[in-house]
Amino acid sequence: MDRPVRRETETVPIIAPLKVIRTKTINKRFGWWSAVVLLESYGRKQVCFYLWQKRDDKWKRKQKFAVHSQEDWELISDAVVGMIEELT
């Protein structure tokens, strides 16, 4: 089994064949860890939002959401921006 990759100050629990390029932790508390990860999967780069939960002293992936293109991101971003004001 491959060892997790160390980026910034966090070790993300992602193993081969995925190649981690860069990470940014969003939140890590109460047994939950969310991060945005730029990775390469089978020669194709993607930006993924990960959510892990700590169980039995190990981080287990609960969710992964991948953005594959600038066009996809613009659609997602526009939708979020259009709703975010309703949070206040």
Summary of the structure (lengths in Angstrom):
residues: 88
radius of gyration: 14.4
end to end distance: 45.8
largest distance: 45.8
contacts: 196
relative contact order: 0.14
helix: 20%
strand: 56%
